């Protein structure tokens, strides 16, 4: 796994929300569509790779 600037930003966004709702999931509850899409794209790339869409 490559640690990119975008991944670090996603971790920062996730931590800023204070995620304590789930044990084995990454949840991101924000109402800004741009941030949601940014988070989804970058986290998906980490778990599934750029060429392996869900």
QUIGI-V86971 format. One line per field, one symbol per residue. phi: phi as a letter, one per 20 degrees, with the letter a starting at -180 (. if undefined). psi: psi as a letter, one per 20 degrees, with the letter a starting at -180 (. if undefined). burial: I if it has 9 or more other ideal C-beta (glycine too) atoms within 8 Angstrom, else O. A space follows every 50 residues. Layout:
phi->???
psi->???
burial->???
This chain:
phi->.eedgffffffffffffmfcecdccddcdcdegfffffffffffffedmf dcff
psi->pporgggggggggghhilojhqhkqoqonqjohghghgggghhhhghirh jmq.
burial->OOOOOOIIIIOOIIOOIOIOOOOOOOOIOIOOOOIIOIIOOIIIIOOOOO OOOO
